[in-house]
Amino acid sequence: MQPVVQRLADATRILLAGCGGGYDVFGGVPLAVDLLDRGKQVFFASSSFCYLNGLAGASQHREAPNLYAVPGGAATVSTYCPEAWLARWLEQQLGYTEPVWAFDKTGVQPLLAAYRLLVRQHALDAVVLVDGGVDSLLRGDESSLGTPAEDLASIAAVEQLEVGTKVLACFALGAEIRDGICHAQVFERIGELTRLGGFLGASALVGTGRSGALYREAVEFAFANQEGQRRSHINKVVCAAMNGEAGSRGAHIWLSPLMNLFWFFDATVVAQSSMLVPHVRDTESIWDVSARIEGVRKDLAVRERSVIPI
């Protein structure tokens, strides 16, 4: 049995939250299917890239100005909002009527306040952060951090939550070539987290299984309805890897079976072994987070890029 299964065995009300923004939350679909089949109650949230205050149909939470309930009725083809299309797909295909909760871009403290509201409102006993990619794992001194601000804000906020179980789930390893992620350093970091007791196992997302098939259906549904809007490179290449494609498919794309693996980690161990999280815990804006990261990196001995023989 995977350690992550044991971690979630006693949890009954679980929040699946997109860690880095945009389509990350779609990575929660296969996890939700498996959890729902086990009788768990599941809720969705997302660090959003949408203009939530101008999204018709979205409702701002009365106690948290950076938190919005996004129902399926908020989905329109003319407005970028993958969260709204996910909410609509969940309602149509799974009969799931809860909104997808969306966080405005903020620093850690407002984000933490919004998470705490959801914990109280839904009596949550577990939070699973879902990252499309693996840059959320990095400790801070790697040759490239990809796009770290939203990931670090999410991890630093969830670390401070009064919830018994906190998990980080990463998928699409290898999809961030264009962001300069060094995968030799990713594997070194996974090794470090293993030694610290923070690696909770890995699981393949298989297209012939129920959870994998529904994940792909959800992604394709959103893509079809957001045809004129920005789509997700991460989820596109994961679906291709699930189809058995491998190798080069253009600039910055190298498909492999590693892409459709989920890697699970203890989110607290990830946060507490990070060189950056301690410096962003008290931030108020996402710009503060970015500035802190940049400032800390200037004083770190950033490692040279390394290569691996695969």
Secondary structure by P-SEA (a helix, b strand, c coil): ccaaaaaaccccbbbbcccccccccccaaaaaaaaaaabbbbbbbcccccccccccccccccccccbbbbcccccccccccaaaaaaaaaaacccccccbbbbccccaaaaaaaaaaaaaaacccbbbbbbcccccccccccccccccaaaaaaaaaaaaccccbbbbbbccccccccccccaaaaaaaaaaaaaacccccccccccccaaaaaaaaaaaaaaaaaccccccaaaaaaaaaaacccccccccccccccccbbbbcaaaaaaaaccccccccccccaaaaaaaaaaaaaaccccccccccc
